[in-house]
């Protein structure tokens, strides 16, 4: 119930470190500096480990891996599955990824997906605080 808890960080910190790693890798790729790319990736993974982020350094590494293998679905699936062997249920997420044909579906469910995540978090917060029981009665 605090914005920062030293014993554990949520997935947003993992995503932020992954974004910073990708931005750094992209910048140093344009400069042609492979060692700076590796250093950026290592620092962001190390920060995730030190901050005790959700998914630890593996989460940041997976973001980097997907970025580097962008457009190469077979390698993304193989290397992503290897990285996620410690969480076997997560490997099942590659099934819909493999079935995706690259085209946009019918309609535009963007509003649904943009609201679904915050609404379900708010509902879980209400349930956790006990206010959700008020709405269920």
Backbone bond lengths (Angstrom), bond angles and torsions (degrees), N, CA, C in turn:
res aa  C-N    CA-C-N  psi(-1)  N-CA   C-N-CA  omega(-1)  CA-C   N-CA-C  phi
1 X - - - 1.449 - - 1.516 111.64 -
2 X 1.309 114.38 38.95 1.445 121.10 178.58 1.520 108.01 -142.27
3 X 1.300 117.42 158.81 1.471 119.93 -177.53 1.512 111.51 -73.99
4 X 1.328 117.39 -21.66 1.461 120.54 177.86 1.511 109.14 -139.23
5 X 1.313 115.80 125.35 1.454 122.09 176.29 1.527 107.00 -124.82
6 X 1.342 118.28 116.39 1.465 120.37 -173.27 1.525 114.65 -63.51
7 X 1.321 118.20 -18.33 1.456 120.11 -177.44 1.508 114.89 -85.39
8 X 1.344 117.58 -11.75 1.465 119.36 -176.23 1.516 109.39 -170.62
9 X 1.337 116.32 134.34 1.464 121.43 176.38 1.527 109.12 -115.03
10 X 1.321 116.55 147.26 1.453 119.46 -177.48 1.522 111.51 -80.02
11 X 1.312 115.63 -177.49 1.461 121.82 -173.42 1.525 112.36 -67.76
12 X 1.327 118.16 -22.01 1.462 119.45 179.24 1.529 111.77 -64.22
13 X 1.301 117.27 -34.91 1.465 120.47 177.23 1.523 109.59 -68.77
14 X 1.334 116.48 -39.23 1.462 120.44 175.82 1.523 110.83 -60.82
15 X 1.332 116.06 -45.75 1.467 120.28 179.49 1.521 111.63 -64.40
16 X 1.328 117.10 -38.83 1.462 120.53 178.16 1.530 110.87 -63.20
17 X 1.309 116.75 -45.54 1.472 120.09 178.77 1.527 110.97 -64.85
18 X 1.324 116.81 -36.55 1.459 120.20 175.74 1.518 111.78 -63.98
19 X 1.340 116.23 -41.30 1.465 120.40 177.26 1.524 111.04 -63.70
20 X 1.326 116.81 -44.71 1.463 120.23 178.56 1.530 111.20 -61.75
21 X 1.328 116.69 -39.42 1.461 120.49 178.19 1.525 110.85 -63.65
22 X 1.320 116.77 -45.36 1.464 120.82 -179.82 1.529 110.96 -64.17
23 X 1.322 116.64 -41.54 1.469 120.10 178.38 1.528 110.67 -63.34
24 X 1.325 116.44 -42.62 1.467 120.27 178.90 1.520 112.00 -66.33
25 X 1.320 116.31 -43.63 1.462 120.17 179.27 1.525 109.85 -62.18
26 X 1.321 116.71 -43.18 1.461 120.87 179.37 1.524 111.39 -61.74
27 X 1.309 115.97 -44.20 1.474 120.37 -179.89 1.522 111.24 -63.30
28 X 1.332 116.01 -48.34 1.460 119.51 -176.85 1.530 112.28 -74.70
29 X 1.327 117.52 -20.55 1.464 120.36 174.15 1.523 109.93 -66.63
30 X 1.344 115.83 -40.31 1.467 119.81 177.91 1.523 111.36 -65.11
31 X 1.325 117.12 -30.62 1.463 121.48 177.26 1.526 111.49 -79.31
32 X 1.322 116.44 -16.63 1.456 120.29 -178.86 1.513 114.20 81.01
33 X 1.329 117.03 21.33 1.458 120.93 -176.72 1.528 110.37 -103.02
34 X 1.324 116.18 97.16 1.461 121.21 -178.89 1.528 111.41 -67.00
35 X 1.328 117.57 -37.73 1.470 118.99 -177.81 1.524 111.18 -68.39
36 X 1.349 118.12 -32.58 1.459 120.12 176.69 1.526 110.80 -70.49
37 X 1.332 117.02 -33.75 1.461 120.57 176.01 1.532 110.13 -63.91
38 X 1.332 115.27 -46.19 1.462 120.52 179.85 1.527 110.87 -64.93
39 X 1.328 117.08 -39.69 1.461 121.40 179.01 1.533 110.43 -64.69
40 X 1.333 116.82 -42.53 1.465 120.89 178.31 1.523 110.42 -60.54
41 X 1.330 116.38 -47.91 1.461 120.90 179.39 1.527 110.62 -60.70
42 X 1.324 116.25 -45.10 1.462 120.32 -179.67 1.516 112.94 -64.12
43 X 1.329 116.97 -41.04 1.466 120.40 179.28 1.530 111.57 -65.05
44 X 1.325 116.55 -41.86 1.470 119.24 -179.57 1.530 111.11 -69.20
45 X 1.332 117.38 -39.20 1.467 120.09 175.76 1.524 110.55 -65.78
46 X 1.326 116.25 -41.24 1.464 120.39 177.54 1.516 112.30 -63.57
47 X 1.327 116.64 -39.79 1.469 120.21 177.48 1.524 110.65 -63.41
48 X 1.331 116.71 -39.65 1.474 120.18 177.95 1.522 110.52 -63.07
49 X 1.316 116.52 -38.75 1.456 120.18 178.95 1.535 110.89 -69.11
50 X 1.332 117.07 -44.39 1.468 120.67 -179.56 1.525 112.38 -65.86
51 X 1.331 116.47 -39.13 1.469 120.57 -178.44 1.517 112.85 -80.52
52 X 1.340 116.26 -3.56 1.466 121.93 -178.40 1.530 110.92 57.02
53 X 1.319 113.82 51.75 1.462 120.59 -179.51 1.522 111.12 -71.56
54 X 1.311 114.35 159.99 1.452 120.99 172.74 1.524 107.99 -61.37
55 X 1.296 117.87 132.38 1.463 125.66 -176.24 1.527 112.82 70.52
56 X 1.320 117.12 3.72 1.463 121.98 172.93 1.533 110.71 55.71
57 X 1.291 118.10 -152.20 1.469 121.98 179.73 1.525 110.82 -70.44
58 X 1.338 117.62 -22.26 1.457 120.95 179.15 1.533 111.46 -61.34
59 X 1.323 116.86 -37.40 1.460 120.23 179.79 1.517 112.06 -63.54
60 X 1.316 116.59 -45.60 1.465 120.94 178.41 1.526 109.71 -66.70
61 X 1.319 117.13 -42.12 1.460 120.68 178.77 1.523 111.28 -60.76
62 X 1.337 117.23 -39.56 1.460 121.33 179.57 1.530 111.05 -65.50
63 X 1.324 117.53 -39.58 1.462 121.24 176.07 1.530 109.62 -61.13
64 X 1.324 116.76 -45.39 1.460 121.40 178.82 1.527 110.56 -62.58
65 X 1.313 116.35 -43.30 1.455 121.43 -179.59 1.527 110.87 -60.60
66 X 1.332 116.93 -46.78 1.459 119.76 179.48 1.522 111.46 -65.12
67 X 1.307 116.77 -34.09 1.467 119.75 177.39 1.531 110.45 -66.18
68 X 1.316 116.61 -47.05 1.462 120.32 -177.85 1.528 112.42 -67.49
69 X 1.328 117.09 -28.75 1.463 121.30 -179.12 1.526 112.18 -101.04
70 X 1.315 117.37 18.24 1.468 121.11 -179.25 1.531 110.12 -55.19
71 X 1.330 115.53 129.99 1.458 120.64 179.36 1.522 114.06 88.46
72 X 1.320 117.61 -3.55 1.464 121.91 179.55 1.527 108.20 -118.00
73 X 1.333 116.14 75.78 1.463 121.68 -173.56 1.524 113.85 -57.26
74 X 1.331 119.99 -44.77 1.472 117.93 -179.61 1.531 113.00 -58.42
75 X 1.320 117.49 -42.26 1.469 119.44 179.24 1.519 111.33 -70.96
76 X 1.334 117.52 -35.57 1.465 119.95 176.14 1.520 110.34 -59.10
77 X 1.324 116.54 -44.13 1.467 120.80 -178.46 1.524 110.62 -66.30
78 X 1.318 117.10 -46.84 1.466 120.21 -177.58 1.525 111.23 -64.63
79 X 1.337 116.86 -53.95 1.462 119.56 -176.89 1.528 111.86 -70.74
80 X 1.327 116.90 -34.40 1.465 120.07 176.15 1.517 111.14 -63.87
81 X 1.335 116.77 -41.73 1.474 120.46 177.98 1.522 111.43 -64.42
82 X 1.323 116.33 -39.66 1.471 119.51 177.75 1.527 109.89 -63.08
83 X 1.337 116.70 -43.49 1.472 120.32 -179.54 1.524 111.98 -66.10
84 X 1.317 117.00 -27.49 1.464 120.29 -176.38 1.528 113.00 -101.44
85 X 1.318 117.82 16.83 1.462 119.82 -179.65 1.521 112.00 -61.49
86 X 1.327 118.05 -26.18 1.461 121.57 179.61 1.524 111.03 -74.08
87 X 1.337 117.71 -11.41 1.464 122.14 176.77 1.535 107.62 -133.88
88 X 1.343 116.91 80.83 1.464 121.09 -170.30 1.532 114.83 -57.49
89 X 1.312 118.44 -34.08 1.469 119.71 -179.09 1.528 111.44 -64.61
90 X 1.323 117.11 -28.25 1.469 120.45 -179.79 1.518 111.69 -67.47
91 X 1.325 116.80 -26.89 1.461 120.64 179.35 1.530 110.15 -63.28
92 X 1.327 117.23 -27.24 1.468 120.90 178.94 1.529 112.14 -63.95
93 X 1.316 117.46 -19.90 1.467 120.32 178.64 1.523 111.61 -65.54
94 X 1.316 117.28 -19.30 1.460 119.53 179.64 1.523 112.65 -75.07
95 X 1.327 117.71 -15.59 1.467 119.73 178.64 1.530 110.94 -63.20
96 X 1.354 119.68 -55.13 1.468 117.13 177.97 1.533 112.93 -66.45
97 X 1.316 116.95 -28.02 1.468 119.52 177.32 1.526 109.53 -64.28
98 X 1.313 117.00 -42.49 1.464 120.65 179.09 1.526 112.23 -68.82
99 X 1.323 116.83 -29.84 1.465 120.48 -178.98 1.527 112.73 -80.79
100 X 1.315 117.54 -13.29 1.458 120.90 -178.85 1.520 109.84 -69.05
101 X 1.343 116.82 128.18 1.463 120.81 -176.05 1.525 113.58 -96.51
102 X 1.311 117.97 4.66 1.461 121.14 176.40 1.508 115.07 88.58
103 X 1.319 117.52 -0.64 1.465 119.79 179.68 1.522 110.26 -106.41
104 X 1.308 115.21 151.62 1.454 121.37 179.09 1.533 109.20 -75.99
105 X 1.303 116.25 141.67 1.457 120.90 -179.99 1.520 112.01 -74.11
106 X 1.330 115.17 175.48 1.463 120.40 179.38 1.520 109.80 -73.36
107 X 1.316 115.47 145.69 1.457 119.58 -178.84 1.516 110.62 78.01
108 X 1.314 115.49 -174.89 1.457 120.41 179.49 1.526 108.48 -136.79
109 X 1.340 116.82 88.26 1.469 119.55 -177.69 1.528 113.33 -82.37
110 X 1.337 117.60 18.74 1.466 120.82 -176.09 1.529 111.68 -56.25
111 X 1.334 116.68 -45.76 1.475 120.11 -179.06 1.521 111.32 -60.14
112 X 1.336 116.30 -39.74 1.459 119.82 178.79 1.522 110.95 -60.78
113 X 1.328 116.32 -47.87 1.461 119.82 -176.54 1.529 112.43 -71.01
114 X 1.331 117.48 -32.16 1.460 120.01 177.60 1.529 111.78 -71.32
115 X 1.311 117.96 -27.45 1.462 120.32 -179.65 1.524 112.90 -95.65
116 X 1.323 117.71 -24.65 1.464 121.11 -175.25 1.528 111.99 -59.21
117 X 1.319 117.87 -47.42 1.463 120.70 -175.74 1.526 112.14 -64.86
118 X 1.338 119.87 -52.62 1.469 117.54 179.63 1.530 113.43 -65.36
119 X 1.323 117.46 -33.43 1.471 119.60 179.25 1.525 110.26 -66.70
120 X 1.319 117.97 -42.38 1.469 118.20 179.77 1.523 111.24 -69.54
121 X 1.353 118.27 -32.18 1.460 119.59 174.77 1.525 111.29 -65.97
122 X 1.333 116.68 -40.90 1.465 120.59 177.32 1.526 110.48 -63.30
123 X 1.327 117.34 -41.23 1.471 120.79 178.71 1.527 110.75 -63.34
124 X 1.326 116.93 -42.48 1.460 119.73 178.15 1.524 111.32 -65.07
125 X 1.335 117.30 -37.58 1.466 120.50 177.47 1.525 110.47 -64.84
126 X 1.324 116.72 -41.09 1.472 119.95 177.73 1.524 111.02 -62.74
127 X 1.302 116.62 -42.70 1.466 120.37 179.53 1.525 110.16 -64.73
128 X 1.331 116.69 -43.22 1.463 120.26 -178.22 1.522 112.11 -64.25
129 X 1.322 117.04 -38.50 1.464 119.81 -177.91 1.519 113.22 -81.84
130 X 1.311 116.61 -7.97 1.455 119.17 178.89 1.515 113.33 97.37
131 X 1.332 118.38 -14.37 1.454 120.30 177.51 1.513 111.63 -68.21
132 X 1.314 116.71 -25.53 1.454 120.65 178.75 1.509 111.98 -64.09
133 X 1.337 116.92 -30.03 1.464 120.26 177.98 1.519 110.90 -66.61
134 X 1.338 116.32 -31.49 1.454 120.93 177.03 1.518 110.55 -61.56
135 X 1.323 116.63 -41.52 1.464 121.20 -178.52 1.510 111.98 -75.48
136 X 1.323 117.66 -24.92 1.464 120.51 -178.92 1.513 112.48 -81.53
137 X 1.326 118.69 -20.59 1.470 121.40 -179.24 1.494 112.27 -79.84
